[in-house]
Amino acid sequence: MKKSLILLLIVFLSSSTIKADNWLSSFEDAKKMALATNKLVLVDFWASWCGPCKRMDSESWNQEDVRSLMSNYIPVKIDLDNNKSLAAKYGVRGIPYIFIMDGNGKVIHQQMGYKRKSEVVDLLNKYALNTSFLTRDLINYHTKENFANTYRLANKYQDYAMFLEPHLRTEFLEVSDTYFKEAEQGLKKSKLKSKQAFKQKIELHDIQKNLLLDRSKKALKQLEKIADEGVVETNKKFYNLLKYIAQKDNDNSEEATALGKELSANDLKKAEIFFK
């Protein structure tokens, strides 16, 4: 329902903001359309006086094979002169400046300067991802930025990153981190009675991130610190899973075997993802 409503809103809002070359000119409309279509946003900061920008238009963006790849994104051109506050928000220091973002405007990738056609093709091929796995939580966050919605989206991003190739995983884990940091701030303002449990759970997610990035020794040290402080009852299952993965990855077979006996079949299946 929410998705349908957003799509209808997009049709209404963007009807007058789509340029003749299929680039949107409204950043807000582009984000909403990305949420409704399970795509990422392709952002190009430019200006009418920018020589390299004009070169990219003729030599890269307007080429047929590039335009075909752009169909995997919601593309939006942002005029630097008319959007200085937005440019400042994203740290645009020069143009052309290209971003790949999610539908909430969180940066996944950024590049500054002129890009040859081959570089643009490589970029668009790399991030041509379907975000349907994230859609519900992306929309919930867009609708209401509270602790629960932010935490769930951060968690979902981390799960999504598990199935990405290593060259993409790091960037999506960084986006997950961005949402987790927001969730921590939201937790402080919330009226939840279980704040300590969620605070620890966010720490466990940081350990999971390190395991996904093959930093198992660091993960073990983090797990030891949590054990010393005391594992909250509701977090024990997650803690044991992460400790099993870390011990196995460090070839501590005896400890891993003992922990493995306490895990469910689903948890053992999830653990295998870390060893592929």
N, C-alpha and C positions, 0 to 999 in steps of 0.2 A: 504493500500500500504506500509506504513512504517513498519507495523508489518510483512508483508511478506518479505520485504527486510532484516529486522533484523533476521528473522528466517533462511533465506538463508545464511546470514553471520555467524550465529551460527554454522550451519552444516559445513561450511568451516573451521571456526576457531577451533571448539571443536573436530574435528575428531581425532586429535592427543593428546588431553588432557583428554580424558575420561579414567579413570582407569578401571582395570578389574572388580572391585567391584561396578562399576557404579558411583563412586565419580568423579567429575571433579577435576582437579588440577589447573585450571586457574580461578582466582577470576573474572577477566574481562569477560571471556566467560560465567561464571555462571550468572552474572548480566544480560547480554544480553539475555541469554536463559530464565531467569525468566520473563523478559519483554515480550518475544515472546510467553510464555506459560501461562501467568496469574497465576504465582506461586511466592511464597516467596523463598528466598535463605536460605538454611541450611548450616552454616559455622562451620567447626571443625578445630580449630588451634591445631596442634599436632607436634610431633617430633619423629624421629626413636628411640631415647634414652629414651623416656617417658614411664615409666612402666604403669601408669594409662591409658594412651592413648591406649596401646596395650590391656589392660584388657577391655576397652570399645569396642574395635574392636571385640574381641572374645565373650564377654558376652552381648553386647548390639547391636552395629551396624550390626553385621553379623547374628543376629537372624532373622528368616524368617518373623515374624510378624512386627518387626521393619523395615525391608527392604520394606515390603509392605506399611507401613505408609510413608516411605521416598519418595514414588512415588508422594506424594502431594507437594513435594519440588524440588528445584534444589540443590542437595547436592554438596558441594565442600570442599575438605580437603586442608588446607594450611599449608605447612611445615614451622614451625617457623624459622628454621635456614636459610631458603632461602628467607624468606619474612619478615625480621626484621622491615623494614620501615612501612609495612602494619600493622604488629602487634602493632607497636608503635602508629600508627594513631588511632587504635581502643582500645588502652589502655589495651592490653593483658599483664597481670601481671604474669600469670602462665598457665599451660596447663594440661589437655585438657581445652579448652575454646570454648564454643558453642555460636553461634549467630543465631538469626533469623533476616533477613534483607529484605528490599524491593529490587527491581531491580536496584535501584540507589545507593545501599549500605548504606541506612539509617537504623540504628539499631532499631528494634522493641523490641527485647528481648535478654538478654545475661545471661549466667551462666558460672561460672568457677568451675573446678574440676570434678572428676570422678562422673558419674551418673549411677545408677543401671538401669537395663533394664526397670523396672516399671516406673522409673522417666523419661526415654527417651520416653516411650510410652505415658505417660501423656503429655509431652512437645509437641510431634508431633501431638497428637490429638487436643491439644488446639489451635495450630496455623495453622491447615490444612484449610486454607481459599483460596477462589478463588478471585483473585484481578482484574477480568475483568472490574469491575466498575471504576477502577483507570487507566486501561491500556493506554488509549489515552493520558492522562495527564502525566503519568509516562514516556512514550516514548517521548512526546514533550519536557519534561524537560531534558531527556537524550540527545536529539538531540541539544537543545539550552537552556542553563541555563540563561535566561533573566528574568526580573521582571514578565512579563505577564505569562509565563509558570510556574514559581515558585509559584506565587500567586494562579493560578488556581489549581495547584496540592495540595497546602496547604488547600484550600477551599474544594477540593474533598475529601481529607483525613478526614476532619472534618465531612463532610456529611456521609462518609462511617462509621465513628465511631458511629454515631447516631443509627445505626442498629445492633451494636455489643453488646454482653453480657457485663455487667459491668466489669467483670474480664479481658476483652480485651480492652474495651473502653479507659481506661486511657492510655495504652501504645500507641494506635494509635493516640490519641489526642496529645501525646508527639511528635510523628513523625510529625503530622500536625504543631505543634509549631516550630519544627526544620525548616520546609520549610517556615513558616511565617517569621521567623527571617532572613532567607536568602532573602526572598522577600523584607523585610524592607531595607536591604543593597542594593538590586538591585534597589529599588525605589529611593534611594538617588543618584544613578549613572544615572538613566534614564532621559530622556528629556521630560517626561510627564508634561503637564500643570496642571493636576489635582492631583498633589502629595498630597496635604492636604486631599483631599477626600479619597484617597486610604489609607493614613496613618490612618485616622479615621476609615475606614472600617476594617483595620487590628485590631484596638482596639476593634471594635464591635465583631469581630471573637473571640477575647480573652474572651469577655463577654459571647458569646455563648458557649465557652468551659466550663466556670464556671457553666453555667446553665445545661450543660450535665453532669457535675460532682456534681450536687445537691448543688451548692454554690450560691443559689439565693439571699441571703442577700448581699454577696459580689458583685454580679452582679448588684443589685439595686444601690449600692454606686458608682460603675463604670459608670452606666447610668446617675446618677445625675451629675457626674463630666463632662460627655460629654455634657449634656444639658446646664450646666453652660457655657461651652466653645462655644456652638452653634453647632447644628447638621447640617452638610452639606446637602443641598437639595437632592442630589442623594443617601444619606444614610438614609433618613427619614423612608422609608418603612422598612428597615432592623432594624432600631432603634425601631420603634413602635412594631414590632414583638417581639423583645427581651424584651422590657418593658412589653408587655402584658404577656409573659411567666413568667417573674420575679414577676410581681404583683399577678398573679393568683397563683403561687407557694407559695407566702407569704400570701395567703388568703386575699388579698386586692381586694375583689370581685367587689366593686364599680368602682375602677380604671380600673380593668381588663375588666369589661363589656364595659366601655366607649371606651377603646382602641380596644376591639374586633370588635366594629362596624366599625372601620376604616380599618380592615384587609380584604384581599381577602379570598375567600374560600380555595384557595391553601395554603395561609399562616396559616389559622386556622387549616387546616389538618396537616401541618408541626408542628404546636405548640403541637398537641396532642401527638406527638412522645416523647416530653419532660415529659409528665405526666404518661407514661406507666411504 
